[in-house]
Amino acid sequence: MIFHIRALNAGGRVSLRLEAASAAEAAAQARGDGLTVLRVRPDRGLESLFARRARFPLLLFTRELLALLSSGLTLIEALQTLLEKETRGEPRQVLTGVLERLNQGETFSAALGHFPEVFPPLYAASVRAAERSGDLAPALARYVAWQERLDTVRRRVISASIYPLMLLVLGGLVALFLIGFVTPRFASIYADNLQRLPWASRLLLGLGVWIDAHGLGAALGFAGALLTFAWAASRPTARTAAARLAWRLPALGERLRVFQLTRFYRTVGMLLSGGTPILPALGLAAGLLTLELRARVAVAAGHIRAGQPISEAMQQAGLTTPVAGRLLRVGEKSGQMGEMMENIASFHDEETSRFVDSFTRVFEPLLMAVIGLLVGGIVVLLYLPIFELAGSIE
């Protein structure tokens, strides 16, 4: 990864670009050259965009490391094996940096902590908890299972949204073709009788004539609108505003809350099963939630710190469903809170999958009907004057 660094030397302020596996390593390189680092940020140039394709494959790395450890190799031997087979630049830099820190006497979790852009806090926390028990393989297996379950739900939601998006795009293109190409031809036919046409037909013909006369401007405006929408979708503030709007919708908002809580419970369950205490686990899992739910997690953590049971603290903070509240109480009695939270997540995963399937079965026909009505309405408005003329002749 390329980093842009602003620093100070004897001559004043300087800017430079360095290739490193993490921001910390880039800053260390600059300090090694005698510079005082002011700011480090990833370079956003075209080179950096293409370099992202070679980003570190964390899930694949974890699977391969787990397989090597299960085969009897030590941690350093397994990492050396992965380094020998790796040919890409950034993964080699990360593995080299981790190995160097292990050889210097640091723990595996501390070595991973030097690369926060590659290894998220959840990953490092799982490894840190496994180091206390001395068995790393089960922690890696739990992380792989956790990530695969999250990816499964994400892929299901994405696959369910592809067909409706294709319908919207194709329907929009057909409507644009009718308005921008077909409508101006009809306008020339009705040029002498525009005032006798229905107002909706006159409005449609006027729009078509304007698009035909200003085709370049209309195309640029349409492209600009798409680019503006794409830019807004990439901004965190715009995504936050859209999420707030979606959460206010009666049915959808509750489903989104349950989806967020499912990720939260699965993450906390994974951390608790790996040996992480409840309060650090809540703090790590809160990063996956929206700001509103993150504040509720802080409230629940305060109740737990004050001595309340986990089930009561979660319920008072609004972080439970009826099923989750009951299962949490069962987990407190059995002492298997981590396993019970994973059961809660699995239950709501199935519920979310059923909702996505049901919503897709209802929404797709409705969307096709709306697009059909739009295209059919345009055609009827174009041919309506001809129908009236044929009726008058008869």
Secondary structure, 3 states (H helix, E strand, C coil): CEEEEEEEECCEEEEEEEECCCHHHHHHHHHHCCCEEEEEEECCCHHHHHHHHHCCCHHHHHHHHHHHHHCCCCHHHHHHHHHHHCCCHHHHHHHHHHHHHHHCCCCHHHHHHCCCCCCCHHHHHHHHHHHHHCCHHHHHHHHHHHHHHHHHHHHHHHHHHHHHHHHHHHHHHHHHHHHHHHHHHHHHHCHHHHHHCCHHHHHHHHHHHHHHHCHHHHHHHHHHHHHHHHHHHHCHHHHHHHHHHHHHCHHHHHHHHHHHHHHHHHHHHHHHHCCCCHHHHHHHHHHHCCHHHHHHHHHHHHHHHCCCCHHHHHHHCCCCCHHHHHHHHHHHHHCCHHHHHHHHHHHHHHHHHHHHHHHHHHHHHHHHHHHHHHHHHHHHHHHHHHHHHHHHHC
